[in-house]
Amino acid sequence: MTLRSLRNSYAPDRTPTFELTAKNSSGSDCKVDFGPKNSVLTITQADGDNDIWSSADCPKDSGSALFRVPAGDSATYTVKWDRKPSAPECATPPAGSAAAGTYLVEAKAPGFKKAQTSFVLAKD
C-alpha cells in the first residue's frame, strides 16, 4: 500500500487530496477495503503528535468500500480533506480550520504496512 498527496503544497483555496493505492503482487485477484473504518487515514501536524483529523472519527459512510484488484495490478482510492478537525465517536470537534504548516498523513489497513507522506498548507 502506498499513500501520496496530489500536491506537495496546498494554497488556502485548494483542498488537500490524497491517493491510497493497493498493489496486488499475487497471481490471482484479491479484494481490498478502502472503507473509512478499515483503511484509516490520520492527519497530524509535523511538529505535534495529536491527530487533527481521522477518517475513522465520524465517517459520513461507515460501510465498506470494496475494490477488486486484478492480479499484478493496483487499485487507487482518493480521499479529500476539508481542512477541518475531527473528533472520535462523532463528538464535537474544535472549531476552525487547520493552520498553515507542514502536516503528516498516515494510512493503516489490515494486512498492509503503514504508509505515510507529508504536505504543506501554505499561508495566504
C-alpha positions in Angstrom: 0.0 0.0 0.0 1.3 3.5 -0.9 0.0 6.9 0.0 0.6 10.1 -1.8 -0.5 13.7 -1.6 -1.6 15.0 -5.0 0.4 18.2 -4.3 3.4 19.0 -2.0 1.8 22.3 -1.0 -1.8 23.5 -1.0 -2.8 27.1 -1.3 -5.6 28.3 1.0 -8.2 27.8 -1.8 -7.1 24.2 -2.6 -8.5 21.0 -1.0 -5.8 18.6 0.2 -6.3 15.4 -1.7 -4.6 12.0 -1.1 -4.4 8.8 -3.1 -4.2 5.4 -1.3 -3.1 2.7 -3.7 -3.1 -1.1 -3.0 -0.9 -3.1 -5.3 -1.7 -6.8 -5.8 1.6 -8.7 -6.4 0.0 -12.1 -6.3 -1.0 -14.3 -9.2 -4.8 -14.0 -8.5 -7.3 -11.3 -8.0 -8.0 -10.0 -4.5 -10.2 -7.5 -2.7 -9.2 -4.5 -0.6 -11.5 -2.5 1.6 -10.8 1.2 1.5 -13.8 2.0 3.8 -13.2 4.8 6.3 -13.0 2.4 9.3 -10.9 -0.3 7.7 -8.3 1.9 5.8 -7.8 4.6 8.4 -6.2 7.9 7.4 -5.0 10.3 10.1 -3.5 13.7 9.8 -1.2 15.3 12.4 0.9 18.5 12.4 4.5 17.5 11.7 5.7 19.1 14.9 3.0 17.5 17.1 1.6 14.1 17.9 -2.1 14.8 18.3 -4.4 13.7 15.4 -6.1 16.7 13.8 -8.3 14.5 11.6 -9.1 10.8 11.2 -11.2 9.0 8.6 -12.5 6.8 11.4 -13.7 9.6 13.7 -17.1 10.2 12.2 -17.4 8.9 8.7 -20.3 10.0 6.6 -20.5 6.5 5.2 -19.2 3.9 7.6 -19.7 1.0 5.2 -17.1 -0.9 3.2 -15.6 0.4 0.0 -14.5 -2.9 -1.6 -12.3 -2.9 -4.7 -11.3 -5.8 -6.8 -7.6 -5.7 -7.6 -6.7 -7.9 -10.5 -3.5 -10.0 -10.3 -0.4 -7.9 -10.8 -2.5 -4.7 -10.9 -3.4 -2.0 -8.4 -6.5 0.0 -7.1 -6.5 3.6 -6.0 -8.9 5.4 -3.6 -9.0 9.2 -3.4 -9.6 11.0 -0.1 -10.2 14.7 0.2 -9.8 16.7 3.5 -11.8 19.8 4.1 -9.1 21.1 6.5 -11.5 20.9 9.4 -10.6 18.9 12.6 -12.5 15.8 13.5 -13.3 14.2 16.9 -13.6 10.5 17.9 -17.1 8.9 18.0 -18.7 11.9 16.4 -18.0 14.2 19.3 -17.9 18.0 18.5 -14.6 18.8 17.0 -12.7 22.0 17.7 -13.9 25.0 15.7 -11.9 26.4 12.8 -9.7 25.1 10.1 -6.1 23.8 10.1 -3.4 26.4 10.2 -0.7 26.9 7.7 2.2 24.5 8.2 3.6 21.1 7.5 1.4 18.0 8.1 1.8 14.3 8.1 -0.9 11.9 6.7 -0.7 8.2 7.6 -2.7 5.3 6.3 -3.2 2.0 8.2 -5.1 -1.0 6.9 -5.2 -4.7 7.9 -2.7 -6.7 6.0 -0.6 -3.7 4.8 2.4 -1.9 6.2 1.7 1.6 7.5 2.1 4.3 4.7 2.8 7.9 5.2 3.6 11.2 3.4 3.7 14.9 4.2 2.3 18.0 2.7 2.2 21.7 3.4 -0.8 24.1 3.9 0.5 27.4 2.6 -0.2 30.8 4.0 -2.4 33.3 2.3 
